[in-house]
Amino acid sequence: MSRSEHAAPLFAPVDIGGLTVPNRVVMAPMTRASSPGGVPGPDVAEYYARRAAGGTGLIVTEGVVVDHAPNIVPDGIPRFHGEDALAGWRRVAEAVHRVGGLIFPQLWHLGAYDGPDAAPRGDVPAVGPSGLGVSGERVGEPMTEAEIAAAIGSFGRAASDARRIGFDGVELHGAHGFLIDQFLWDFTNRRTDAYGTRSRFAAEVVAEVRRVTAPDFPISLRLSQWKMGDYAARIAGTPEELADLLLPLVEAGVDVFHLSTRRFWLPEFAGSDLTLAGWTRKITGKPVVAVGSAGLAASDFESAFAGEGAAPEGVETIVAALERGDFDLIALGRALVSEPDWAAKVRTGRTAELKPFSPADLAALK
C-alpha cells in the first residue's frame, strides 16, 4: 500500500449539520494576536486562505471575542463585532472560499479568566458564574440573570453576523477555562440557582445561536477537560457525568463536538481504551473532532509554550484512530502553523516533505 493509499480515509468527505466537509482535516484554532485594534487585515485573510489552499477541509479561526463589555482581551486579539472588524472577517471568509475552503469563526468569551496572560481590566469587573477565576480566586461577583442573558445574546449576535457575512458555520469556545467552560466546571460554578445545573448556560447559548441562524447552519462546540494552567482539571470524572453534561447540549442543537486534549490518542477514563472524543461520539451520536498533538512527534502544546519545536510525524496513528471510530475529523494546530500544505502533502504521499513545527513560526503570520 502506498503512502497516499494509507492516508485515504483522511480524505473522505463527512457531513456535519448538513455541511459536506471534503476531508477529515481541520485547522484548529490557534491564537495569533495579529489583528491590531481587534480588526483582521489582509495578512490574516492570506494566512487562513493558505491553509485552505493547502487542502485543509475546514478552517476554524482563532478565538474571536463577542460583544460584551466585560469581555476584555489584549490588543491584537480579533473581535467579532463592529463594522470594521466584521468587514475584515468578511474578507477572510471570501479569501478562504475563493480557494475552495470552508471556515467557521470560533466565538469566544473569556469570562472570569485570570491567567497570567489576561488583559488588565481597569475598573471593569470580570464576570463568571460564581465570580471565580480558573485559579479559584475571586475576581468578580456571580453573574446576575440579566448579565447571563446579555452574554448569551452576545453569542447570538456574533453567530447571526457570521452567517450574514458568509461563514459556513460557527464554533463556540466552551473549553480551557473560559466563560462557557466556567459554567460547565464545578470548580468555578458553585451556583445554587438554575445555572448551577452545569450544562444550562452552554445549552442556552447553543439554543440562541440556533434560533438566530438557521436549522442547517452548523454549530460546533469545543470542549476540554483541562484548563489553561491546570492540566489535571476535569469537568467530568466518569462517562456517566460526561453524558449528563453532553446530552442537553445535543438537545439544544450542537451539530459537532470538538474535543481538546493534550494528546488525542490517550484513553480518558479508567477501564476503557476510549478517548475523550471517542466517549463523546459514543454518548451523543454526533460527529466529533479530535485534537491534541496530532501530526507531531513526541510533543504537546506545553512544550511549545516552553519554546520547543517538534518534528513531523506520519499519519499512521491518526488513520488508525479514525478507522477505529474514535473520531470523525482530526484538527491540527501547530503542525498547520508551520506547514500550510500539510493536507495536500499527506494526500499525495509526500510526508517526507512535511516541515517541522518551529516556535519561531508563531512570531508572525506566514
C-alpha positions as a Markdown table, in Angstrom:
| # | Residue | x | y | z |
|---|---|---|---|---|
| 1 | Met | 0.0 | 0.0 | 0.0 |
| 2 | Ser | 1.4 | 3.4 | -1.0 |
| 3 | Arg | 1.7 | 6.3 | 1.5 |
| 4 | Ser | -1.2 | 8.1 | -0.2 |
| 5 | Glu | -3.4 | 5.0 | -0.2 |
| 6 | His | -2.7 | 4.5 | 3.5 |
| 7 | Ala | -3.9 | 8.1 | 4.2 |
| 8 | Ala | -7.0 | 7.8 | 2.0 |
| 9 | Pro | -9.5 | 7.5 | 5.0 |
| 10 | Leu | -8.5 | 11.1 | 5.9 |
| 11 | Phe | -9.7 | 12.4 | 2.6 |
| 12 | Ala | -13.2 | 11.0 | 2.5 |
| 13 | Pro | -16.0 | 13.6 | 2.9 |
| 14 | Val | -18.0 | 13.9 | 6.0 |
| 15 | Asp | -21.3 | 15.7 | 6.8 |
| 16 | Ile | -21.7 | 18.0 | 9.8 |
| 17 | Gly | -25.0 | 19.6 | 10.3 |
| 18 | Gly | -25.9 | 19.4 | 6.6 |
| 19 | Leu | -22.5 | 20.8 | 5.5 |
| 20 | Thr | -20.3 | 18.5 | 3.5 |
| 21 | Val | -16.7 | 18.9 | 4.5 |
| 22 | Pro | -14.5 | 17.5 | 1.7 |
| 23 | Asn | -12.0 | 15.7 | 4.0 |
| 24 | Arg | -11.3 | 15.0 | 7.7 |
| 25 | Val | -8.5 | 17.6 | 8.2 |
| 26 | Val | -9.4 | 20.6 | 10.3 |
| 27 | Met | -7.3 | 23.6 | 11.2 |
| 28 | Ala | -7.5 | 24.0 | 15.0 |
| 29 | Pro | -8.0 | 27.5 | 16.5 |
| 30 | Met | -4.6 | 29.0 | 17.4 |
| 31 | Thr | -4.4 | 32.4 | 18.9 |
| 32 | Arg | -2.2 | 34.6 | 16.8 |
| 33 | Ala | -2.9 | 38.1 | 18.2 |
| 34 | Ser | -2.2 | 39.7 | 14.8 |
| 35 | Ser | -5.3 | 41.9 | 14.5 |
| 36 | Pro | -4.4 | 45.4 | 15.7 |
| 37 | Gly | -7.4 | 47.0 | 17.3 |
| 38 | Gly | -9.2 | 43.7 | 17.0 |
| 39 | Val | -9.5 | 44.1 | 13.2 |
| 40 | Pro | -8.2 | 41.3 | 10.9 |
| 41 | Gly | -6.2 | 42.6 | 8.0 |
| 42 | Pro | -5.2 | 41.2 | 4.6 |
| 43 | Asp | -2.4 | 39.2 | 6.2 |
| 44 | Val | -5.0 | 37.4 | 8.4 |
| 45 | Ala | -7.1 | 36.6 | 5.3 |
| 46 | Glu | -4.0 | 35.3 | 3.4 |
| 47 | Tyr | -2.9 | 33.2 | 6.4 |
| 48 | Tyr | -6.2 | 31.3 | 6.6 |
| 49 | Ala | -6.6 | 31.1 | 2.8 |
| 50 | Arg | -3.1 | 29.5 | 2.5 |
| 51 | Arg | -4.2 | 26.6 | 4.8 |
| 52 | Ala | -7.4 | 26.2 | 2.8 |
| 53 | Ala | -5.5 | 26.2 | -0.5 |
| 54 | Gly | -3.2 | 23.6 | 1.1 |
| 55 | Gly | -6.1 | 21.1 | 1.3 |
| 56 | Thr | -7.4 | 21.6 | 4.8 |
| 57 | Gly | -11.1 | 20.5 | 4.8 |
| 58 | Leu | -12.3 | 23.0 | 7.4 |
| 59 | Ile | -10.7 | 26.1 | 8.9 |
| 60 | Val | -11.6 | 27.1 | 12.5 |
| 61 | Thr | -10.3 | 30.5 | 13.2 |
| 62 | Glu | -8.5 | 31.6 | 16.3 |
| 63 | Gly | -10.8 | 32.7 | 19.1 |
| 64 | Val | -12.7 | 35.9 | 18.2 |
| 65 | Val | -14.3 | 37.8 | 21.0 |
| 66 | Val | -18.0 | 38.5 | 21.2 |
| 67 | Asp | -19.5 | 41.9 | 22.0 |
| 68 | His | -20.0 | 42.0 | 25.8 |
| 69 | Ala | -18.4 | 44.8 | 27.8 |
| 70 | Pro | -16.6 | 42.6 | 30.4 |
| 71 | Asn | -15.1 | 40.5 | 27.6 |
| 72 | Ile | -11.7 | 42.2 | 27.7 |
| 73 | Val | -8.7 | 40.9 | 25.8 |
| 74 | Pro | -5.1 | 42.2 | 25.0 |
| 75 | Asp | -4.7 | 44.2 | 21.8 |
| 76 | Gly | -4.2 | 42.1 | 18.7 |
| 77 | Ile | -6.9 | 39.5 | 19.7 |
| 78 | Pro | -9.5 | 39.8 | 17.0 |
| 79 | Arg | -13.1 | 40.8 | 17.8 |
| 80 | Phe | -16.3 | 39.7 | 16.0 |
| 81 | His | -18.3 | 42.9 | 16.4 |
| 82 | Gly | -18.2 | 46.4 | 14.9 |
| 83 | Glu | -18.3 | 47.3 | 11.3 |
| 84 | Asp | -14.5 | 47.4 | 10.7 |
| 85 | Ala | -13.9 | 44.0 | 12.3 |
| 86 | Leu | -16.8 | 42.3 | 10.6 |
| 87 | Ala | -15.7 | 43.8 | 7.2 |
| 88 | Gly | -12.2 | 42.3 | 7.9 |
| 89 | Trp | -13.8 | 38.9 | 8.7 |
| 90 | Arg | -15.9 | 39.1 | 5.6 |
| 91 | Arg | -12.7 | 39.4 | 3.6 |
| 92 | Val | -11.2 | 36.4 | 5.4 |
| 93 | Ala | -14.3 | 34.2 | 4.6 |
| 94 | Glu | -14.2 | 35.4 | 1.0 |
| 95 | Ala | -10.4 | 34.6 | 0.7 |
| 96 | Val | -11.0 | 31.1 | 2.0 |
| 97 | His | -13.9 | 30.5 | -0.3 |
| 98 | Arg | -12.0 | 31.7 | -3.3 |
| 99 | Val | -9.7 | 28.7 | -2.9 |
| 100 | Gly | -12.5 | 26.3 | -2.2 |
| 101 | Gly | -12.3 | 26.2 | 1.6 |
| 102 | Leu | -14.8 | 26.2 | 4.4 |
| 103 | Ile | -14.4 | 28.3 | 7.5 |
| 104 | Phe | -16.0 | 28.8 | 11.0 |
| 105 | Pro | -15.2 | 31.6 | 13.4 |
| 106 | Gln | -14.6 | 30.4 | 17.0 |
| 107 | Leu | -16.7 | 32.7 | 19.2 |
| 108 | Trp | -15.1 | 33.4 | 22.5 |
| 109 | His | -15.9 | 35.0 | 25.8 |
| 110 | Leu | -13.2 | 34.9 | 28.5 |
| 111 | Gly | -15.5 | 35.3 | 31.4 |
| 112 | Ala | -13.6 | 35.4 | 34.7 |
| 113 | Tyr | -10.4 | 34.0 | 33.2 |
| 114 | Asp | -7.5 | 35.2 | 35.4 |
| 115 | Gly | -4.4 | 33.5 | 33.9 |
| 116 | Pro | -1.1 | 35.3 | 33.6 |
| 117 | Asp | -1.9 | 36.4 | 30.0 |
| 118 | Ala | -5.2 | 38.1 | 31.0 |
| 119 | Ala | -5.6 | 41.7 | 29.9 |
| 120 | Pro | -5.7 | 44.4 | 32.6 |
| 121 | Arg | -9.3 | 45.1 | 33.4 |
| 122 | Gly | -9.2 | 48.6 | 34.8 |
| 123 | Asp | -12.5 | 49.3 | 36.5 |
| 124 | Val | -14.4 | 46.8 | 34.5 |
| 125 | Pro | -15.1 | 43.8 | 36.7 |
| 126 | Ala | -14.8 | 40.2 | 35.4 |
| 127 | Val | -17.9 | 38.1 | 35.0 |
| 128 | Gly | -18.3 | 34.4 | 35.7 |
| 129 | Pro | -20.9 | 32.0 | 37.1 |
| 130 | Ser | -19.6 | 32.5 | 40.7 |
| 131 | Gly | -17.1 | 35.3 | 40.3 |
| 132 | Leu | -14.2 | 32.8 | 40.5 |
| 133 | Gly | -11.2 | 32.7 | 38.1 |
| 134 | Val | -9.5 | 29.5 | 37.0 |
| 135 | Ser | -7.2 | 29.9 | 39.9 |
| 136 | Gly | -10.1 | 29.6 | 42.3 |
| 137 | Glu | -9.6 | 33.2 | 43.4 |
| 138 | Arg | -12.5 | 35.7 | 43.4 |
| 139 | Val | -12.1 | 38.1 | 40.6 |
| 140 | Gly | -15.7 | 39.4 | 40.4 |
| 141 | Glu | -19.2 | 38.8 | 41.6 |
| 142 | Pro | -21.5 | 36.0 | 40.5 |
| 143 | Met | -23.3 | 36.9 | 37.3 |
| 144 | Thr | -26.9 | 38.1 | 37.6 |
| 145 | Glu | -29.5 | 36.6 | 35.4 |
| 146 | Ala | -29.5 | 39.9 | 33.4 |
| 147 | Glu | -25.8 | 39.6 | 32.9 |
| 148 | Ile | -26.2 | 35.9 | 31.8 |
| 149 | Ala | -28.9 | 36.9 | 29.3 |
| 150 | Ala | -26.6 | 39.7 | 27.9 |
| 151 | Ala | -23.7 | 37.2 | 27.5 |
| 152 | Ile | -26.0 | 34.7 | 25.7 |
| 153 | Gly | -27.2 | 37.5 | 23.5 |
| 154 | Ser | -23.7 | 38.4 | 22.5 |
| 155 | Phe | -23.0 | 34.9 | 21.2 |
| 156 | Gly | -26.2 | 35.0 | 19.3 |
| 157 | Arg | -25.4 | 38.3 | 17.6 |
| 158 | Ala | -22.0 | 37.1 | 16.6 |
| 159 | Ala | -23.4 | 33.9 | 15.2 |
| 160 | Ser | -26.0 | 35.8 | 13.2 |
| 161 | Asp | -23.3 | 38.1 | 11.9 |
| 162 | Ala | -21.1 | 35.1 | 10.9 |
| 163 | Arg | -23.9 | 33.7 | 8.8 |
| 164 | Arg | -24.7 | 37.2 | 7.3 |
| 165 | Ile | -21.1 | 37.8 | 6.2 |
| 166 | Gly | -20.6 | 34.4 | 4.7 |
| 167 | Phe | -19.1 | 32.0 | 7.2 |
| 168 | Asp | -20.1 | 28.3 | 6.8 |
| 169 | Gly | -20.9 | 27.7 | 10.5 |
| 170 | Val | -19.7 | 28.7 | 13.9 |
| 171 | Glu | -17.7 | 27.2 | 16.7 |
| 172 | Leu | -18.4 | 28.1 | 20.3 |
| 173 | His | -15.4 | 28.1 | 22.6 |
| 174 | Gly | -16.5 | 26.1 | 25.6 |
| 175 | Ala | -13.1 | 24.9 | 26.7 |
| 176 | His | -9.9 | 25.7 | 28.6 |
| 177 | Gly | -11.5 | 27.6 | 31.5 |
| 178 | Phe | -13.2 | 30.4 | 29.6 |
| 179 | Leu | -16.8 | 31.6 | 30.2 |
| 180 | Ile | -18.9 | 28.6 | 28.8 |
| 181 | Asp | -16.4 | 26.2 | 30.5 |
| 182 | Gln | -16.6 | 28.1 | 33.7 |
| 183 | Phe | -20.3 | 27.1 | 33.9 |
| 184 | Leu | -19.5 | 23.5 | 33.0 |
| 185 | Trp | -16.8 | 23.1 | 35.7 |
| 186 | Asp | -17.9 | 22.7 | 39.3 |
| 187 | Phe | -14.7 | 24.3 | 40.5 |
| 188 | Thr | -15.8 | 27.7 | 39.1 |
| 189 | Asn | -19.6 | 27.1 | 39.0 |
| 190 | Arg | -20.8 | 27.0 | 42.6 |
| 191 | Arg | -24.2 | 28.5 | 42.0 |
| 192 | Thr | -27.3 | 27.2 | 43.8 |
| 193 | Asp | -29.9 | 28.6 | 41.3 |
| 194 | Ala | -30.9 | 27.1 | 37.9 |
| 195 | Tyr | -27.5 | 27.9 | 36.4 |
| 196 | Gly | -25.9 | 25.6 | 39.0 |
| 197 | Thr | -27.0 | 22.9 | 36.5 |
| 198 | Arg | -23.7 | 23.0 | 34.8 |
| 199 | Ser | -24.8 | 22.4 | 31.2 |
| 200 | Arg | -27.6 | 25.0 | 31.3 |
| 201 | Phe | -25.7 | 28.1 | 30.3 |
| 202 | Ala | -24.0 | 26.3 | 27.4 |
| 203 | Ala | -27.3 | 24.8 | 26.2 |
| 204 | Glu | -28.9 | 28.3 | 26.3 |
| 205 | Val | -26.0 | 29.7 | 24.2 |
| 206 | Val | -26.4 | 26.9 | 21.7 |
| 207 | Ala | -30.2 | 27.3 | 21.5 |
| 208 | Glu | -29.8 | 31.1 | 21.0 |
| 209 | Val | -27.3 | 30.6 | 18.2 |
| 210 | Arg | -29.7 | 28.1 | 16.6 |
| 211 | Arg | -32.6 | 30.4 | 17.0 |
| 212 | Val | -30.9 | 33.4 | 15.2 |
| 213 | Thr | -29.2 | 31.5 | 12.4 |
| 214 | Ala | -30.9 | 28.6 | 10.6 |
| 215 | Pro | -31.6 | 24.8 | 11.1 |
| 216 | Asp | -28.9 | 24.0 | 8.5 |
| 217 | Phe | -26.2 | 26.3 | 9.9 |
| 218 | Pro | -23.7 | 24.1 | 11.6 |
| 219 | Ile | -22.8 | 24.7 | 15.3 |
| 220 | Ser | -19.6 | 23.3 | 16.7 |
| 221 | Leu | -18.9 | 23.3 | 20.4 |
| 222 | Arg | -15.3 | 23.0 | 21.6 |
| 223 | Leu | -14.9 | 21.3 | 25.0 |
| 224 | Ser | -12.0 | 20.2 | 27.1 |
| 225 | Gln | -11.3 | 18.7 | 30.5 |
| 226 | Trp | -8.0 | 20.6 | 31.1 |
| 227 | Lys | -7.8 | 24.4 | 31.7 |
| 228 | Met | -5.2 | 27.0 | 31.0 |
| 229 | Gly | -2.7 | 26.4 | 33.7 |
| 230 | Asp | -4.4 | 23.3 | 35.1 |
| 231 | Tyr | -3.8 | 20.2 | 33.0 |
| 232 | Ala | -5.3 | 17.9 | 35.7 |
| 233 | Ala | -8.7 | 19.7 | 35.8 |
| 234 | Arg | -11.8 | 17.7 | 34.9 |
| 235 | Ile | -15.4 | 18.7 | 34.1 |
| 236 | Ala | -16.4 | 15.0 | 34.2 |
| 237 | Gly | -14.8 | 12.2 | 36.2 |
| 238 | Thr | -16.8 | 9.4 | 34.7 |
| 239 | Pro | -18.6 | 8.6 | 31.4 |
| 240 | Glu | -21.9 | 9.0 | 33.2 |
| 241 | Glu | -21.0 | 12.5 | 34.3 |
| 242 | Leu | -19.9 | 13.3 | 30.8 |
| 243 | Ala | -23.2 | 12.1 | 29.4 |
| 244 | Asp | -25.1 | 14.3 | 31.9 |
| 245 | Leu | -23.2 | 17.4 | 30.5 |
| 246 | Leu | -23.4 | 16.4 | 26.8 |
| 247 | Leu | -26.9 | 15.3 | 26.2 |
| 248 | Pro | -28.6 | 18.6 | 27.0 |
| 249 | Leu | -26.2 | 20.2 | 24.5 |
| 250 | Val | -27.2 | 17.8 | 21.8 |
| 251 | Glu | -30.8 | 18.6 | 22.5 |
| 252 | Ala | -30.0 | 22.3 | 22.3 |
| 253 | Gly | -28.7 | 21.9 | 18.8 |
| 254 | Val | -24.9 | 21.1 | 18.7 |
| 255 | Asp | -24.0 | 19.5 | 15.4 |
| 256 | Val | -20.4 | 18.6 | 16.1 |
| 257 | Phe | -18.2 | 18.4 | 19.2 |
| 258 | His | -14.6 | 19.5 | 19.1 |
| 259 | Leu | -12.6 | 17.8 | 22.0 |
| 260 | Ser | -9.4 | 19.4 | 23.1 |
| 261 | Thr | -6.9 | 17.1 | 24.8 |
| 262 | Arg | -3.1 | 17.3 | 25.2 |
| 263 | Arg | -2.7 | 14.0 | 23.2 |
| 264 | Phe | -5.6 | 12.9 | 21.1 |
| 265 | Trp | -4.9 | 9.2 | 21.3 |
| 266 | Leu | -4.9 | 8.7 | 25.1 |
| 267 | Pro | -7.8 | 7.0 | 27.0 |
| 268 | Glu | -9.9 | 9.3 | 29.0 |
| 269 | Phe | -11.4 | 7.2 | 31.8 |
| 270 | Ala | -10.0 | 4.2 | 33.7 |
| 271 | Gly | -11.2 | 0.8 | 32.5 |
| 272 | Ser | -11.7 | 1.8 | 28.9 |
| 273 | Asp | -9.5 | 2.5 | 25.8 |
| 274 | Leu | -11.9 | 5.2 | 24.6 |
| 275 | Thr | -10.5 | 8.7 | 24.2 |
| 276 | Leu | -12.5 | 11.8 | 25.2 |
| 277 | Ala | -13.5 | 12.2 | 21.6 |
| 278 | Gly | -14.5 | 8.5 | 21.4 |
| 279 | Trp | -16.7 | 8.8 | 24.5 |
| 280 | Thr | -18.3 | 11.9 | 23.2 |
| 281 | Arg | -19.1 | 10.2 | 19.9 |
| 282 | Lys | -20.5 | 7.2 | 21.7 |
| 283 | Ile | -22.7 | 9.2 | 24.0 |
| 284 | Thr | -24.0 | 11.8 | 21.6 |
| 285 | Gly | -24.1 | 10.1 | 18.2 |
| 286 | Lys | -22.8 | 13.3 | 16.8 |
| 287 | Pro | -19.7 | 13.8 | 14.7 |
| 288 | Val | -16.6 | 14.7 | 16.7 |
| 289 | Val | -13.3 | 16.5 | 16.0 |
| 290 | Ala | -10.3 | 15.2 | 18.0 |
| 291 | Val | -7.3 | 17.5 | 18.7 |
| 292 | Gly | -4.1 | 17.3 | 20.7 |
| 293 | Ser | -0.6 | 17.0 | 19.3 |
| 294 | Ala | -1.7 | 15.5 | 16.0 |
| 295 | Gly | 0.9 | 15.3 | 13.3 |
| 296 | Leu | 3.8 | 16.0 | 15.6 |
| 297 | Ala | 6.3 | 13.6 | 17.2 |
| 298 | Ala | 6.9 | 13.4 | 21.0 |
| 299 | Ser | 5.4 | 16.8 | 21.6 |
| 300 | Asp | 2.4 | 18.6 | 23.1 |
| 301 | Phe | 1.5 | 22.3 | 23.4 |
| 302 | Glu | 3.1 | 22.6 | 26.8 |
| 303 | Ser | 6.5 | 22.0 | 25.1 |
| 304 | Ala | 5.5 | 24.7 | 22.5 |
| 305 | Phe | 4.8 | 27.1 | 25.4 |
| 306 | Ala | 8.4 | 26.4 | 26.6 |
| 307 | Gly | 9.7 | 27.3 | 23.2 |
| 308 | Glu | 10.4 | 23.8 | 21.9 |
| 309 | Gly | 10.0 | 22.7 | 18.3 |
| 310 | Ala | 8.6 | 19.3 | 17.1 |
| 311 | Ala | 9.3 | 17.0 | 14.2 |
| 312 | Pro | 6.5 | 16.0 | 11.9 |
| 313 | Glu | 5.1 | 12.5 | 12.4 |
| 314 | Gly | 3.5 | 10.1 | 10.0 |
| 315 | Val | -0.3 | 9.7 | 9.9 |
| 316 | Glu | -0.5 | 6.1 | 10.9 |
| 317 | Thr | -1.8 | 6.8 | 14.5 |
| 318 | Ile | -4.3 | 9.3 | 13.1 |
| 319 | Val | -5.6 | 7.0 | 10.4 |
| 320 | Ala | -5.8 | 4.0 | 12.8 |
| 321 | Ala | -7.8 | 6.0 | 15.4 |
| 322 | Leu | -10.1 | 7.3 | 12.6 |
| 323 | Glu | -10.8 | 3.8 | 11.3 |
| 324 | Arg | -11.4 | 2.6 | 14.8 |
| 325 | Gly | -14.2 | 5.1 | 15.2 |
| 326 | Asp | -12.5 | 7.3 | 17.8 |
| 327 | Phe | -13.4 | 10.5 | 15.9 |
| 328 | Asp | -14.7 | 11.8 | 12.6 |
| 329 | Leu | -12.3 | 14.6 | 11.9 |
| 330 | Ile | -8.8 | 15.5 | 13.2 |
| 331 | Ala | -7.7 | 19.0 | 14.0 |
| 332 | Leu | -4.1 | 20.2 | 13.7 |
| 333 | Gly | -2.8 | 23.4 | 15.3 |
| 334 | Arg | 1.0 | 23.8 | 15.4 |
| 335 | Ala | 1.5 | 21.4 | 12.5 |
| 336 | Leu | -0.6 | 23.6 | 10.2 |
| 337 | Val | 1.0 | 26.8 | 11.5 |
| 338 | Ser | 4.4 | 25.6 | 10.2 |
| 339 | Glu | 3.1 | 23.5 | 7.3 |
| 340 | Pro | 0.2 | 25.1 | 5.4 |
| 341 | Asp | 0.3 | 22.3 | 2.8 |
| 342 | Trp | 0.0 | 19.5 | 5.4 |
| 343 | Ala | -3.2 | 18.0 | 3.9 |
| 344 | Ala | -2.0 | 18.2 | 0.3 |
| 345 | Lys | 1.3 | 16.6 | 1.1 |
| 346 | Val | -0.2 | 13.8 | 3.1 |
| 347 | Arg | -2.9 | 13.2 | 0.5 |
| 348 | Thr | -0.2 | 12.8 | -2.2 |
| 349 | Gly | 2.2 | 10.7 | -0.2 |
| 350 | Arg | 4.8 | 13.5 | 0.3 |
| 351 | Thr | 5.1 | 13.1 | 4.1 |
| 352 | Ala | 8.9 | 13.3 | 3.9 |
| 353 | Glu | 8.4 | 16.9 | 2.8 |
| 354 | Leu | 6.4 | 18.0 | 5.8 |
| 355 | Lys | 8.0 | 20.9 | 7.7 |
| 356 | Pro | 8.7 | 20.6 | 11.4 |
| 357 | Phe | 7.0 | 22.9 | 13.8 |
| 358 | Ser | 9.1 | 25.8 | 14.9 |
| 359 | Pro | 8.1 | 28.2 | 17.7 |
| 360 | Ala | 9.5 | 31.0 | 15.5 |
| 361 | Asp | 6.5 | 30.4 | 13.2 |
| 362 | Leu | 4.3 | 31.7 | 16.0 |
| 363 | Ala | 6.0 | 35.1 | 15.9 |
| 364 | Ala | 4.3 | 36.2 | 12.7 |
| 365 | Leu | 1.7 | 35.1 | 10.2 |
| 366 | Lys | 3.2 | 33.2 | 7.3 |
